[in-house]
Amino acid sequence: MKKFKVEEVSIPNLKGKYLTDYRSMRVVYGEDEFWSADCIAKETDASIGDFVSVLVRSTENCDISSLQREGWVCYPSYLCIMAHDENSDMGYYEFYKDNKDNPYSMIYGRTSDKFEVGKNYIFCYKVE
């Protein structure tokens, strides 16, 4: 599994208001691959410079409780809203979650993994 380096942890700003109960996080792998998660829960335990593994899976094939027992921090129910092939090896993807109890949240990334528009995914990371 690839080890991504945490490049940014920040407090999101939505409609001119800082949401101190939430965090945004950006992780990078080399020069070409990254994941960015905006407005995820405050319990984010990753710090700048940490290395994390990232897992994005279809909710159809995923047992969240099993992943959590293995130390993964999981954010379920993100709808893949956009897929753009940049070349034969890499694609750019956007995932969206709109929940009445949580603010607007986006996860986007440039990766060699493949995802399908219209399907729901779970985003997980684990600090290594």
C-alpha positions as CSV (number, residue, x, y, z in Angstrom):
1,M,0.0,0.0,0.0
2,K,1.3,3.5,-0.9
3,K,2.4,5.8,1.9
4,F,1.1,9.4,1.4
5,K,2.7,12.3,3.2
6,V,0.4,14.7,5.0
7,E,1.0,18.1,3.4
8,E,-1.8,20.2,4.9
9,V,-4.2,20.1,7.9
10,S,-6.5,23.1,8.1
11,I,-9.7,24.5,9.5
12,P,-12.2,24.8,6.6
13,N,-13.9,28.1,5.8
14,L,-17.5,27.8,4.5
15,K,-19.5,30.8,3.5
16,G,-17.0,33.1,5.3
17,K,-17.2,31.2,8.6
18,Y,-14.4,29.0,10.0
19,L,-15.7,25.6,11.0
20,T,-13.6,24.8,14.1
21,D,-15.2,21.4,14.6
22,Y,-14.0,20.2,11.2
23,R,-10.7,19.7,9.4
24,S,-9.4,19.6,5.9
25,M,-6.4,17.4,5.0
26,R,-4.2,17.0,1.9
27,V,-1.9,14.1,1.4
28,V,0.6,13.5,-1.5
29,Y,2.5,10.6,-3.0
30,G,5.3,11.7,-5.2
31,E,4.7,14.5,-7.6
32,D,1.6,13.1,-9.4
33,E,-0.7,11.5,-6.9
34,F,-2.7,13.2,-4.1
35,W,-5.9,13.1,-2.0
36,S,-7.6,16.1,-0.5
37,A,-10.5,15.8,2.0
38,D,-12.4,19.0,2.9
39,C,-14.7,19.3,5.9
40,I,-14.0,16.0,7.6
41,A,-14.6,15.4,11.3
42,K,-12.3,17.1,13.9
43,E,-11.0,13.8,15.2
44,T,-8.5,13.8,12.4
45,D,-5.3,12.6,14.1
46,A,-2.9,13.2,11.2
47,S,-0.3,16.0,11.5
48,I,1.9,17.7,8.9
49,G,4.7,15.4,7.9
50,D,3.0,12.2,9.0
51,F,2.7,9.3,6.6
52,V,-0.7,7.8,6.0
53,S,-2.2,5.0,3.9
54,V,-5.3,5.9,2.0
55,L,-8.1,3.6,1.1
56,V,-11.1,4.5,-1.1
57,R,-13.6,1.7,-1.7
58,S,-17.1,1.2,-3.0
59,T,-19.5,1.1,-0.1
60,E,-20.9,-2.1,-1.6
61,N,-17.7,-4.0,-0.9
62,C,-16.7,-2.6,2.4
63,D,-17.1,-3.5,6.1
64,I,-16.5,-0.3,8.0
65,S,-16.4,-1.8,11.4
66,S,-13.7,-4.2,10.3
67,L,-11.6,-1.4,8.9
68,Q,-12.0,0.7,12.1
69,R,-10.9,-2.3,14.2
70,E,-7.7,-2.3,12.0
71,G,-7.1,1.4,12.9
72,W,-8.5,3.1,9.8
73,V,-10.4,6.4,10.2
74,C,-13.4,6.1,7.8
75,Y,-15.7,8.6,6.2
76,P,-18.6,6.8,4.4
77,S,-21.2,7.8,1.8
78,Y,-19.3,9.9,-0.7
79,L,-20.9,10.0,-4.1
80,C,-18.4,10.1,-7.0
81,I,-19.6,13.1,-9.0
82,M,-16.8,13.5,-11.5
83,A,-14.2,11.4,-13.2
84,H,-11.6,12.8,-15.7
85,D,-8.9,10.7,-17.3
86,E,-5.7,12.7,-17.5
87,N,-3.8,10.0,-19.3
88,S,-3.7,6.2,-19.4
89,D,-2.3,5.9,-15.9
90,M,-3.9,8.7,-13.9
91,G,-7.3,10.1,-13.3
92,Y,-8.8,13.0,-11.4
93,Y,-11.9,12.3,-9.3
94,E,-14.3,14.3,-7.1
95,F,-16.6,12.8,-4.4
96,Y,-19.3,14.8,-2.6
97,K,-21.2,14.4,0.6
98,D,-24.1,16.6,1.7
99,N,-25.4,15.6,5.1
100,K,-28.0,17.6,7.2
101,D,-25.9,17.0,10.3
102,N,-22.6,17.9,8.7
103,P,-21.4,20.7,6.4
104,Y,-20.8,20.2,2.7
105,S,-17.8,17.9,2.3
106,M,-15.7,17.1,-0.7
107,I,-12.9,14.6,-1.3
108,Y,-10.9,14.8,-4.5
109,G,-7.8,13.2,-5.8
110,R,-5.5,12.4,-8.6
111,T,-4.7,8.7,-8.6
112,S,-4.1,5.6,-10.6
113,D,-7.1,3.9,-8.9
114,K,-10.3,3.9,-10.9
115,F,-13.8,5.0,-9.7
116,E,-17.2,5.1,-11.3
117,V,-19.4,8.2,-11.4
118,G,-22.7,7.7,-9.6
119,K,-21.4,5.1,-7.1
120,N,-20.9,5.7,-3.4
121,Y,-17.5,5.3,-1.8
122,I,-15.9,5.3,1.6
123,F,-12.7,7.3,2.2
124,C,-10.4,5.9,4.9
125,Y,-6.9,6.7,6.1
126,K,-4.5,5.3,8.7
127,V,-1.5,7.1,10.2
128,E,1.5,4.9,9.8
